[in-house]
């Protein structure tokens, strides 16, 4: 997860901080990628329970825990270490073979993670270029060999949250993926309405 930069604070390494987009690696990073695993203790069908009841207490609690873990990850400098670790993997290990072997695992079919989220945060560049204006940004990750069982990619452009759901078939049917996406949108709608009600109260 990559949280949007905040105007109130800019810890070292965040997109809004001075020099955050400089090449701090001195051209030593081979692959500019990494990840953060968030550990949450969620009961089965937690999302469905929230959508049915409309009670967002559990959802906000999970969101706060995600924020806590992400903020600690950033403040302790693990974003930089994540990039360097991934770079070392490609430099000194045959990562393509590791991915290939993971895809051949009959217990996971290359989908050891049940779900993944890639959030690039706010689009931090100009959106107008001559006669062209960027209004939406959708992206996904490859599903061909190895990936989470289902993935959600997020980017915010001009205040609009753009979501893309990617999934492998036949592990996921189109109908099941549509239900997943619709449930995610419903949760976000409930959260937005709850936030607006709280700000008015």
C-alpha positions in Angstrom: 0.0 0.0 0.0 1.2 3.5 -0.8 -0.8 6.1 1.1 -1.5 9.5 -0.4 0.9 12.2 0.7 -0.5 14.3 3.6 -0.2 18.1 3.8 0.1 17.9 7.6 3.2 15.6 7.7 5.7 14.4 5.2 8.0 11.6 6.6 11.1 10.9 4.7 10.5 8.9 1.6 6.9 10.0 1.0 5.8 11.3 -2.4 5.2 14.8 -1.1 8.6 15.2 0.6 11.4 17.2 -0.9 13.6 14.9 -2.9 11.3 11.9 -2.6 11.5 11.3 -6.4 15.3 11.6 -6.5 17.3 8.5 -7.3 18.4 7.9 -3.7 19.8 4.5 -4.8 22.6 6.0 -6.9 21.5 3.8 -9.8 22.0 0.7 -7.7 18.3 -0.4 -7.7 17.5 -2.8 -10.6 13.8 -3.1 -10.1 11.8 -0.2 -8.6 9.1 -2.3 -6.9 8.3 -3.8 -3.5 5.4 -4.6 -1.3 4.0 -4.4 2.2 2.1 -7.2 3.8 -0.6 -6.1 6.3 -1.5 -8.7 8.9 -5.2 -8.5 10.0 -7.2 -10.9 12.0 -10.5 -10.9 10.1 -13.4 -13.4 10.7 -14.9 -15.3 7.7 -17.2 -13.2 5.5 -16.2 -10.0 7.3 -17.0 -7.8 4.4 -20.4 -9.4 3.7 -21.3 -9.0 7.4 -20.6 -5.2 7.2 -22.5 -4.8 4.0 -25.5 -6.6 5.4 -25.6 -4.8 8.8 -24.4 -1.4 7.7 -22.3 -1.4 11.0 -18.9 -0.1 10.0 -17.2 -0.4 13.4 -15.2 -3.5 12.3 -14.3 -2.0 9.0 -13.0 1.3 10.5 -11.1 -0.8 13.1 -9.4 -2.7 10.3 -8.7 0.5 8.4 -7.0 2.1 11.4 -4.9 -1.0 11.9 -3.8 -0.9 8.2 -3.0 2.8 8.7 -0.9 2.0 11.8 1.1 -0.7 10.1 1.6 1.3 6.9 2.7 4.4 8.8 5.2 2.4 10.9 6.5 0.8 7.7 7.1 4.2 6.2 8.6 5.9 9.3 11.0 3.1 9.9 12.4 3.3 6.4 11.1 -0.1 5.3 9.9 1.2 1.9 13.5 1.8 0.8 14.6 -1.6 2.3 11.8 -3.3 0.4 13.0 -1.9 -2.9 16.6 -2.9 -2.2 15.6 -6.4 -1.1 13.6 -7.0 -4.3 16.5 -5.6 -6.3 18.9 -8.0 -4.7 16.5 -10.9 -5.4 16.6 -10.1 -9.1 20.4 -9.4 -9.1 21.6 -12.5 -7.2 18.7 -15.1 -7.5 17.0 -16.6 -10.5 13.7 -15.0 -9.6 12.0 -16.0 -12.8 12.6 -19.6 -11.8 11.3 -19.0 -8.3 8.1 -17.5 -9.8 7.8 -20.5 -12.2 8.1 -23.0 -9.5 5.5 -21.2 -7.4 3.1 -21.3 -10.4 3.6 -25.1 -10.5 2.6 -25.6 -6.9 -0.6 -27.6 -7.0 -1.7 -26.3 -3.6 -1.7 -22.7 -4.7 -1.5 -22.7 -8.5 0.8 -19.6 -8.1 -1.8 -17.8 -6.1 -0.5 -18.1 -2.5 -2.1 -14.8 -1.6 -5.9 -14.7 -1.6 -6.1 -11.0 -2.4 -3.8 -8.1 -3.2 -4.1 -4.3 -3.3 -1.9 -2.0 -5.2 -2.6 1.7 -4.3 -0.4 4.3 -6.0 -2.2 7.1 -4.2 -2.8 10.5 -5.7 -1.5 11.0 -9.3 1.3 13.5 -8.7 1.8 14.8 -12.2 0.1 17.3 -14.5 -3.1 16.0 -16.0 -3.3 18.5 -18.9 -1.1 18.2 -21.9 -2.1 20.4 -24.8 -5.5 19.3 -26.0 -5.4 16.1 -23.9 -6.6 15.8 -20.3 -6.1 12.8 -18.1 -9.3 12.1 -16.2 -9.0 8.5 -15.2 -6.1 6.1 -14.6 -6.6 2.3 -14.5 -3.9 -0.3 -14.3 -3.6 -3.9 -13.4 -1.0 -6.6 -12.7 -0.1 -9.7 -14.8 -2.2 -12.8 -14.1 -0.4 -15.1 -16.5 2.0 -17.0 -14.2 1.8 -15.9 -10.6 -0.3 -13.4 -8.7 -2.8 -12.9 -5.8 -6.0 -14.9 -6.5 -7.7 -11.5 -7.1 -6.2 -8.0 -7.2 -7.5 -4.5 -6.8 -5.4 -1.6 -8.3 -6.2 1.9 -7.2 -5.2 5.4 -8.3 -6.7 8.8 -7.5 -6.9 11.4 -10.3 -8.4 14.8 -9.7 -10.2 13.6 -6.6 -11.7 10.5 -8.3 -10.7 7.1 -7.1 -10.1 4.7 -10.0 -10.3 1.0 -9.2 -9.4 -2.0 -11.4 -10.0 -5.6 -10.5 -7.8 -8.3 -12.0 -8.3 -12.0 -11.7 -7.3 -15.3 -13.3 -9.8 -17.6 -15.0 -11.0 -20.3 -14.4 -10.0 -19.9 -10.8 -12.4 -16.9 -10.7 -15.4 -16.8 -12.9 -16.5 -13.5 -14.4 -19.7 -13.6 -12.3 -17.7 -14.2 -9.1 -15.3 -11.4 -9.9 -18.2 -9.0 -10.7 -19.7 -9.9 -7.3 -16.3 -9.2 -5.6 -16.0 -5.8 -7.4 -19.6 -4.8 -6.6 -19.1 -5.8 -2.9 -16.0 -3.6 -2.8 -17.8 -0.7 -4.3 -20.6 -1.1 -1.8 -18.2 -1.1 1.1 -16.6 2.1 -0.2 -20.0 3.7 -0.6 -21.0 2.9 2.9 -17.7 4.2 4.2 -18.0 7.4 2.3 -21.6 8.0 3.5 -20.5 7.2 7.1 -17.6 9.7 6.8 -19.9 12.4 5.4 -22.3 11.8 8.3 -19.5 12.0 10.8 -18.2 15.3 9.4 -21.7 16.8 9.5 -22.2 15.6 13.1 
